[in-house]
């Protein structure tokens, strides 16, 4: 087995592989082109994309060529994998704009100019397809019975599967075939929910070209407490670097070791050492996870500012720079007249509604500048400012800063 495949396995990226021994031999003997598809159905990549992006980065660092495939064509249909209902259809302009945003985010993980990574769009070859020719040349290689045996389609048959979605596997398989023909691509990566689509593409290459290609999928990352990872986006306008950092420093202790291996470039022995820390020392491991991952996604300066803001918020302003906490400005004249605490907690986004803010206060979970708010009728004034600001806290971990100007 090649070193990079061994690294991927040790760090938890390998869940299913079509032929691990043959793939290891290939990766150890030549530079291999590999790809992951990303349908730009939203304006930002999110936490679910992190595992394949880190896997791609490990392979590129080992000398192999990464291909990021934006699904400008497949996004017009929507992948049914892991979905209980049909995706919302987007305009071509929305898809193109999303793909442009994705490219800037890919560049945080992959080296495009020097490392030879490619960004392609499958609309280039899918949009001009003649449907009759496509069915004759490609569709004849697919068995409906076999397609329905994959978990993705079995699940969706219970809730309803549209004909347009049923075509998705054929189009993704065709992507793999085109990338093999044009770029010699021999490996497709993805999450476990993509196994059926990837294997179908691998088999299409074998049938049409008589060549061997490979499939490798990684486990979908879930929290040990059973909760989903959340809608954590990589766009700083959607999730600030501070909020991003705070998410990772607050993951359950039981998840820290796994996430250090999957979502950082910390060497494996050190990641395991940190992941084994327990009790009060677990905070050291979580800070390493949050800092490393935030650095990759948002850059060193933003990550260090987020760390200082986190330390300040949790340990007092003397321990760090609190300027990185999400902040908005409020005219001092408003505070001179008094502002209701319910309004502050709702306007800050710490509470989604006044009823939630009321419940938070009644349960003793709302503080301002370290002082617990006891009454829902309380109003805050300029005299409550400390260093020209109000630091709101909801529960133990969520902060927001209101600065008087």
N, C-alpha and C positions, 0 to 999 in steps of 0.2 A: 504494500500500500504506500502511495506517495506521502510525503510529509504533509502536504496541504490537506489531503483527505483525512489523514490521521488527526490533524488539527481540528478540522470541522467536526469529526466524530467526538473527540475529547471535549470540545466546547459545547456540544449538544445540538449541532445543526443537522445531524443525519437521523432522520426518522425512517424513511423508505428510500431505497436505492435499487434501480433496476438490475444492476450487476456491479456490486461494489469492488470485487477483485479486478474486473476488467477496467472499470473506471479509474481505479487507483493506478493500474499499470499505464493507462493512457496519460493521466496527469503527470506521472513521473517520467514519461519519455518524450513528451513534446508540449509545445505551447498550445493550449486548447481554447477555442472561442466558446463562450457560454452565455446564456441569456436569461433574463427574467422579464416578464411582461407586467406593465403597470397601466391599467386603464385609467385615464385622467377624468374620472367621473366626479371629482371634487377639486377644489382649488389648491389643496395641499396634500402631500403625503402624510401618513399618520403612523401611530405606534405599530399597527399591524404590518407596515412595510419595513420596519427596522431589521427584523431577522434576515430576510433575503438580502437587504442592502449590506449588512455586515458580512454575510456569507460571500457575496460578490467581492467585497473589499479584501477578504482573506485570499480569495483565489487570484485577484489581480496582484496582490503583493507577492504571490508565489510565481508571477510571471505569465499568467494567463490573461486572455483578452475578454473584457466585459462588454456585453451589449445590453443597454437599457432599451427596451422596446416599449414605446408609448403606444397605447392602443387607440390611436385616433380612428381606426376602423371598427374594432371590436366594441369600443365604447358606444357606438351607435346602436348596438344590440343589447349589451348588458350580460355579464357573466352570471349564470344562476348559482354558481358554487357558493355555498355558505349563506345563501339568501332564501328567505321564506316567501318573498314576493318579487314581482318584476321591478327592475330598476326604473327610476324616472328617466325619461328620454331627455337628452341634452341637445342644444343646438350645436352645429358645427363650429360656430364661433366660440362657444363656451368650452368645447373640448380642446380646441387649439390653444386658447388662453391658459387652460389648466396645464396642458402639456409643457408650455413654456415655463411655467412656475416650477413644474417637476424637475426640469433640467437643472435649474439653479440648486435645487435640493440634492439631486444626485451628485453634484460636484462636491458636496461635503463629504462624500464617502469614497468617490472614485476619481481617479486622475484621467481627465479626458485628453488634454494636449500632450502630455509626456507619457502617460501610461497606456495610451492607445485605446481607451474606452470609447465606445460608440453610442450615440443616441439616435435611434431610428423610430419611424412611425409606420405602423402597419397599414395606415390608410393609403400609403404609396402603392401597395399591391392589392389591397382588398377592395378599395373604392372602384377601380376599373374592371373588376371581375365580371365576366359574362356568366350569369347564373346557370344557364344550360350547360355551358362548357365545364363550369366548376363541378356541377353534379356528375357529369360524365367522367371527368378526369380524376376528381378527388372523392366525391361522395360515394362512388362505387366501392371504395375500400373500407367503408364503415358498416358494421353490423348494428342494426337497431337493437337487437337483443343484447349485444355486448354493451352498448351505450347505456341501456336501461339498467344494467347490472351495477353500474357505478353508484356510489352512495349519493352523490349530488343529485342525480336524476331521480333516484328512488325516493329521496326525501321530498323533492319538489312535486312529484306526481301526486302526493297526498294533498298539497295545497294549490296545485295548478301550475302547469308548465306551458308557456306559450311556444308556438312553433318557431318564432324568431329566436328564442333562447335555446331551443333544441339544436339550432344550427351553430351555436357558439363553439362547441367542441370541434366541429369541422374547421372553423376559421382559425382557432388557436393551433390546431394541428398543422394547418396549411402555413401558418407563420413559421413554425419550426422547420418545415420543409424548405420554405423560401430562404430562411437564414442559413440552412445547411448548404443550399445550392450557391448562394451568393458569398457567404463568409466562412464556409466550412464549419459552422456551428455544430458541436457534437454533444452539448450538455444544456439541459434546461433545468432551472431551479424554481422552486416555489414552495408554498405552504402545503400541508397535508391535504387541504381541501381541493388542491389542484392536481392531485395524483392522477385521476382519470384522464383529464385533459392532456397532461404531459405525456403519459404513457401512450395515448392515442397518437400524438404527434411523432413520438419515437417509432411506433409501429408503422406509421405512414411512410417515414423515411426508409424503413427497411423494405416495405412493399414496393415503393416507387423507384428508389435508388439502389436497393440492395446493400445499403450501408448500415453500420452500427452506430446508433446514437444512444444517449443515456438520459435517465430521469433521476432526479434527486429532490426529495421534499423534506422540509423541516417541520417540527411540531408547531402548532399554533400556540403562541404564548398565552397562558392564562395564569391568574393569581392562585396561590395555594388556598386562599380563603374562598375560592369559588367565584369571585367577582371578575367581571370582564376588566381588561386593562383600561378601558375608558376611551373617549373620543379625544385623544391627545394628538394634536396636529403639530407638524414641524414648522409651520409658518408662524413667525414671531408676532404677526398681526392678529393671529387667531388664538395662540397660546403664548404668552410672554415668556422669555427665558427664565424669569423668576418662577412663574407657575410651572414651567416644564421641570426646572430643577427641584421644586418642592414636591412634585409628583413622585420623583424617583427616590428622594430622601425619605419619603413616607411609605414606601412599599413594605409589606410584611417581612419580618426578619427571615422567615422561611424561604422567601423568594430571592433574597439578595445574592446568594452564591450563584444560582442559575443565571440571573440577569447580568452579573459581572462577567460571566463567560460568554454569554450571547451578545451583549450589547456594549461591550467595551473592547479595546485592543490591549488591555492590561495582560501581560504574559500569563499563560495558564497557571503555572505554579503560584504566582502572586494572587491571581484572582481566587484560586481555591483557598489560599491562606486567609484572605480577607473574608471570603464567604463562610469560613468556619468560626469567625469571631461571634461571640454570644454575649448576652447581657448588655451592660453599658457600652462595651466595645463594639457592638454591632453598628453603632452610629458612625464609627470610623469607616466601616465597609460601605454603608449607605452613602456617606459623603463622597467616597471615592467613585461609586457608581454614578451619582448625580453629577459630579464635576466632570468626569470623563465623557459621559454621554452628552451633557449640555455643551461641552467644548466641541465635540464632533458636529453637533447639529447647529449650534449658534455661534461658535467661535470662542476663543480663549477669553477675550475681554468680557463678553457677555456672561460667560460661565463664572468667571471670578467675581463679577459684580453680583450675580445671583447668589453665590455662596456667601459673600459678605452680608448681603441683605438678609439671607436666611439666618445667619448667625446673630445678626443684630435683632431681628424680630423675635427670635427664641431666647436670646440670652441677654437682651438689653442693648441699647444703642452703643454702649461703650465697647461692645465686642465686635462691632463691624459697621459698615456703611449701609444704612437702611434705604438709600436712594433707589436701590433696585426693586423694592417692593412695588407692585402695581399702584399707580398714583394718579389722581386727577386733581386739578386746581378748582377751588371754590372762592368766589369773591368774599373777602373778609366782611363786607357789609352784610352778607346773608347771615354769617355767624354772629355778627353784632346783634342781629334781631332774634337769633335763636333758630336752630334747625332740629326737627324731631329725629330721635335716634332711629325710629322705624324707617323714615325716608333715607337716612344715611346708609343703613345696611342694605336697603333694596337698591338704591341708586348705584352703590358700589359693586353690585353683583354678588355680594356675599350671601344674600338671600334672594330667592326668585320672586317672592311676594311679601306683602305686609303681614299676611298670616304666618308665613314661615319666620319672618323677623320677630313677630310677637312670640311665637313658640320658643325661638332661640333665647330671647330675653327671659321669658318665664322659667326656662330650664337652667338659667344661670350660665349660658354659653357665650354671652356677648360682653366684650370688654372694649374700652376706649382708653388708649394710653395706659394700659395695665389696670384700669379701674373697672370692676364689674358693674354693668348696668343693671339696676334692680327694678326700674319702673319703665313700662312701655310708653308712658306719657312724657318721659324725660326729654328735655331739649338741651342741646349743647350750644355753648356760646364761645366767643373769642377768648374768654378767660380759661377755657378748657384746653386751649392749644398748648402744645409743648414743642419747642423749637419750630414754631410756626405751622404745626400740623396735628392732625388727629390720626392715630394709628388704631384702626378698627381690627378686631380679631373675632372670628366666628369659630367657636369650638377651640381646639388646641392647635390647629395647623393652618388655618386660612386667614390671611392678612390682607388689608387694603389700607392705603394711606390717602388721606384727604389733606391737601396743602392749601392754606389760606394765602390769597394773593391780593 
